[in-house]
Amino acid sequence: MPVSYESPGSASSVRPGRAALHLARAASLAPSPHNSQPWLFVEEGHDHGFEVHLHGGRRMILTDPGGREAVIACGAALFNVRIAVRLLGFRPAVELLPESGNSRCQAHVGYAVHAPATPDETLLARAMARRHTHRGPFESEPDTLLDELSGLARGEGAVLQVVDEPEQLGLLADLVRTAEDLHRSDPRRAAEIIRSVGPGGVPVEACRHHPDATLLAGRDYLGLTPYCPRPSRRWSGRTGTVAVLSTPCDSRADWLRAGQALQRVLLHAAAHDVAAAFHTQPLELRAPRAEIRAHLAGGMFPQVVLRLGRAPRMWRTARRPPAEALVRDAPPVQG
C-alpha cells in the first residue's frame, strides 16, 4: 500500500530519494487531458524502482468515461521517466501493467545496465519543459519534420498519419465539429470542461481564441459559444498540419504505447519549435471514432487527433509539485 510523503503521521525522517524526485519531476511535465494530471508515482524502496499509477480521482469522468485518455497520459509520463533514467546514466527496464490484479499500476521502471545518454535523448530531455499544448491558430506548418515524427511514432509501436487530402480533412473536421457540438449540448460535460480552467488547470489566457476559429473545432473552455456567434471566417490557412496517431490494437497496453509514441513525437517537435493542439472530441464517442478508424486510420485504432505547427505564443500550465504526486511503498507488516 503506497504511503504519501505528505500524509499526516508519516515519519518526518523519511524523504523521497533524489533519483525518484528527478523521475517524478520529469514525469509531471507530460501532457494530460485538460491538464488533469491523472497520475501518481510510486518509489519502490529508496531509489530502487519507480512506478507510474493511474490516479482515478483526477480523471475526467464524463469527457473520458473509459479512462483511455488518462492511460495515454500515463504513457506520456512513462516516456518522460524513460528519458530521465537515461540522463542518470542507465537504460530503463520497463514492464507495462506489471500487476495483473491492479488496474491502477500502469508501469514499473527499473535501472538496467549503465549507458550514457545519447545526444538525441539529451535533446528530448531539454525539450520537456519547453513542450506546451497550443490552443488556437498556428503561424506556420512544420517543414521537413513530418517524416522524422512518423518514424519516431513507429519506433514506439504506433502510426502517425498526416491528414492532408482535402476530402479526408473535411471528413475529420466534420467529425470533430459533430462531437464538439454534442459535448457542448451536454450541460454536465460542458461544466466539466469549464471546471478544468484556472489555477492548476488550463490557463485562462490560453483559451481566449474563439474555439470555432480554426478548421478543427476546439474545446469551449470559457463557455463562450452560447454568447459569441461562430466566426464567419476561420483561420483555415493557419490550421497547421493535421495528423492522427493510431495503434494496431486497442488494449490498455496499446494506450500506454500510444502515450509513449505521442510524447516522443511532441518532444522531438518541441525541440524544433513545433507545438501541438489536440482535437480528440470524436475519439470520445463510439460512432465518430469508428468513422475515423474506417476512413482515416486504415483500420487501426485512432488514439489522438492533433495539429502541429509553429505557435506565436504558448502559455505555461501549472503542475503539481513532484513530491505531491510521489508516494513510497509502505514497508511490509512485521509479524
Buried (B, 14 or more C-beta within 10 A) or exposed (E): EBBBBEEEEBEEEEEBBEBBBBBBBBBBBBBBBBBBBBBBBBBBEBBEBBBBBBBEEBBBEBBBEEBBBBBBBBBBBBBBBBBBBBBBEBBBBBEBBEEEEEBBBBBBBBBEEEEEBEEEBBBBBBBBEBBBBBBBBBEBBBEEBBEBBBEBBEEBBBBBBBBEEEEBBEBBBBBBBBBBEBBBEEEEBBEBBBEBBEEEBBBEEBBEBBBBBBBBBBBBBBBBBEEEEEEEEBBEEBBBBBBBBBBEEBEBBBBBBBBBBBBBBBBBBBBBEBBBBBBBBBBBBEEBBEBBBEBBBEEBBBBBBBBBBBBEEBBEBEBBEBBBBBBBBEEEEEE
